[in-house]
Amino acid sequence: MPEALAPLPEHRAIPRMPPLLALGVRLAPSPPGDMLLTRLARKILARNPGVLERLGSYRRSRFVLTASDVPVSFLLDLTRELPVVSLHRDPPAGDARISGSLAVLIGLVHGVWDGDALFFSRDLTVEGDTSAVLALRNAIDDAELDLGQELASFAGPLSGLARRLIEGVERATGVPLTRSGAVR
């Protein structure tokens, strides 16, 4: 008779996205949001060219990230020469879709939670080409991205203030908005 598997330890509980922050994401106008997210993705990939290399044969894929608690979907379109990210109220078509709360999706980028444990606990859903999702996960894990730091850098000379604001929101909400906030 096989032994029962012990639950995987999580070093941090998954926080709920504060309603005001979720509302802000949900109501964000698509054209400026698309431009900001595309610029952010291109900047990250320019600083971390290994991410695209690590994707291998999945370099020309379309990934849909659906924040189930907001609800909003982000399409990461790598089929073009330069990546494009767009916001959608309804999930668009893609090669693979990853769904979970916005806090889970952000926390995965920062290495806060184990994707396998989230999948088996049903806090994360994967549809479509699971091999593409695994390649994306490995590429992101390897790059050790920090979305908060990248966003703060858009503020130019006010980047220090922006970074402190992001860290304050992170402390107040528990949502891991930076890699440094990922380990507590």
C-alpha positions as CSV (number, residue, x, y, z in Angstrom):
1,M,0.0,0.0,0.0
2,P,1.6,3.3,-1.0
3,E,2.3,5.9,1.6
4,A,0.4,9.2,1.5
5,L,2.5,12.1,0.3
6,A,3.2,14.8,2.8
7,P,2.0,18.2,1.7
8,L,4.7,20.4,0.2
9,P,5.6,23.2,2.6
10,E,4.9,26.7,1.4
11,H,7.1,29.4,2.9
12,R,4.3,31.9,2.6
13,A,0.5,32.0,2.4
14,I,-1.1,33.3,-0.8
15,P,-2.5,36.8,-0.1
16,R,-5.7,38.1,-1.6
17,M,-5.3,41.0,-4.0
18,P,-6.8,44.0,-2.3
19,P,-10.1,45.0,-3.9
20,L,-8.9,48.5,-4.7
21,L,-5.8,47.3,-6.4
22,A,-7.8,44.6,-8.3
23,L,-10.2,47.2,-9.4
24,G,-7.4,49.4,-10.7
25,V,-6.0,46.5,-12.8
26,R,-9.5,45.6,-14.1
27,L,-10.3,49.2,-15.1
28,A,-6.9,50.0,-16.6
29,P,-7.5,51.2,-20.1
30,S,-6.1,48.7,-22.7
31,P,-4.2,51.0,-25.0
32,P,-1.9,52.6,-22.3
33,G,-1.8,49.3,-20.4
34,D,-0.8,47.5,-23.5
35,M,2.0,50.0,-24.3
36,L,3.3,49.9,-20.7
37,L,3.3,46.1,-20.5
38,T,4.9,45.8,-23.9
39,R,7.6,48.3,-23.0
40,L,8.2,46.4,-19.7
41,A,8.4,43.0,-21.5
42,R,10.8,44.4,-24.1
43,K,13.0,46.0,-21.4
44,I,13.1,42.8,-19.4
45,L,14.0,40.7,-22.4
46,A,16.7,43.2,-23.5
47,R,18.3,42.9,-20.1
48,N,17.8,39.1,-20.0
49,P,18.2,37.8,-23.6
50,G,18.7,34.3,-22.2
51,V,14.9,34.2,-21.5
52,L,14.1,33.9,-25.2
53,E,17.0,31.5,-25.8
54,R,15.9,29.3,-23.0
55,L,12.4,29.0,-24.5
56,G,13.9,27.1,-27.4
57,S,11.3,25.9,-29.8
58,Y,8.6,27.8,-27.8
59,R,10.2,31.1,-28.7
60,R,7.3,31.9,-31.1
61,S,4.5,31.0,-28.7
62,R,1.5,33.0,-27.4
63,F,1.0,32.7,-23.6
64,V,-2.2,33.8,-21.9
65,L,-1.9,34.6,-18.2
66,T,-5.4,34.9,-16.7
67,A,-5.7,36.6,-13.3
68,S,-8.8,34.8,-12.0
69,D,-9.5,37.2,-9.2
70,V,-9.4,40.4,-11.1
71,P,-10.5,39.1,-13.9
72,V,-8.2,40.2,-16.6
73,S,-5.9,38.3,-19.0
74,F,-2.5,39.2,-20.3
75,L,-1.4,38.0,-23.7
76,L,2.3,37.6,-24.1
77,D,2.7,37.3,-27.9
78,L,6.2,36.1,-28.9
79,T,5.2,35.3,-32.5
80,R,6.4,38.7,-33.7
81,E,10.0,39.9,-34.0
82,L,9.5,42.0,-30.8
83,P,7.3,40.7,-28.1
84,V,3.9,42.4,-27.5
85,V,1.8,42.2,-24.3
86,S,-1.8,43.1,-24.3
87,L,-4.7,43.3,-21.7
88,H,-8.0,41.5,-22.4
89,R,-11.2,41.3,-20.5
90,D,-11.9,37.8,-21.9
91,P,-9.0,35.4,-22.4
92,P,-7.7,35.5,-26.0
93,A,-6.5,32.5,-27.9
94,G,-3.0,31.3,-27.2
95,D,-0.8,28.3,-27.3
96,A,-0.9,28.0,-23.5
97,R,-2.9,29.5,-20.7
98,I,-1.9,29.9,-17.1
99,S,-4.6,30.9,-14.7
100,G,-4.4,31.8,-11.0
101,S,-4.9,34.8,-8.8
102,L,-2.9,37.9,-9.7
103,A,-0.9,37.4,-6.5
104,V,0.0,33.9,-7.5
105,L,1.0,34.9,-11.0
106,I,3.2,37.7,-9.7
107,G,4.6,35.5,-6.9
108,L,5.6,32.8,-9.5
109,V,7.7,35.4,-11.4
110,H,9.5,36.3,-8.1
111,G,10.0,32.7,-7.0
112,V,7.8,32.9,-4.0
113,W,5.8,29.7,-4.5
114,D,6.5,26.4,-6.2
115,G,4.5,26.1,-9.4
116,D,4.0,22.4,-9.1
117,A,2.6,22.7,-5.6
118,L,0.2,25.4,-6.8
119,F,-0.9,23.3,-9.7
120,F,-1.6,20.3,-7.5
121,S,-3.4,22.4,-4.9
122,R,-5.5,23.9,-7.8
123,D,-4.3,27.4,-7.1
124,L,-2.9,27.4,-10.6
125,T,-4.4,26.0,-13.8
126,V,-2.5,25.2,-17.0
127,E,-4.2,24.6,-20.3
128,G,-2.9,24.0,-23.8
129,D,0.8,23.3,-24.5
130,T,2.1,22.3,-21.1
131,S,5.6,21.9,-22.5
132,A,5.6,25.6,-23.5
133,V,4.5,26.5,-20.0
134,L,7.3,24.5,-18.5
135,A,9.8,26.2,-20.8
136,L,8.5,29.6,-19.9
137,R,8.6,28.8,-16.2
138,N,12.2,27.5,-16.4
139,A,13.2,30.6,-18.4
140,I,11.7,33.0,-15.9
141,D,13.1,31.1,-12.9
142,D,16.6,31.2,-14.5
143,A,16.4,35.0,-15.1
144,E,15.4,35.8,-11.5
145,L,13.2,38.7,-12.6
146,D,12.1,41.6,-10.4
147,L,8.9,43.2,-11.8
148,G,8.9,45.9,-9.1
149,Q,12.4,47.0,-9.8
150,E,11.7,47.0,-13.6
151,L,8.5,49.1,-13.1
152,A,10.3,51.6,-10.7
153,S,13.0,52.1,-13.3
154,F,10.3,53.7,-15.6
155,A,10.1,56.6,-13.1
156,G,13.6,57.9,-14.2
157,P,14.9,60.2,-11.5
158,L,12.0,59.3,-9.3
159,S,12.8,55.6,-9.4
160,G,13.8,55.6,-5.7
161,L,10.5,57.0,-4.7
162,A,8.7,54.6,-7.0
163,R,10.6,51.7,-5.5
164,R,9.7,52.7,-2.0
165,L,6.0,53.1,-3.0
166,I,6.0,49.6,-4.6
167,E,7.7,48.1,-1.4
168,G,5.1,49.9,0.8
169,V,2.2,48.4,-1.2
170,E,3.9,45.1,-1.0
171,R,4.2,45.3,2.8
172,A,0.6,46.5,3.2
173,T,-0.9,43.8,0.9
174,G,1.4,40.8,1.2
175,V,1.5,40.6,-2.6
176,P,5.2,39.9,-3.6
177,L,5.7,42.8,-6.0
178,T,9.5,42.6,-5.9
179,R,12.0,39.8,-5.8
180,S,13.5,41.1,-2.6
181,G,10.1,41.0,-1.0
182,A,9.8,37.4,-2.0
183,V,11.8,36.0,0.9
184,R,10.7,37.0,4.3
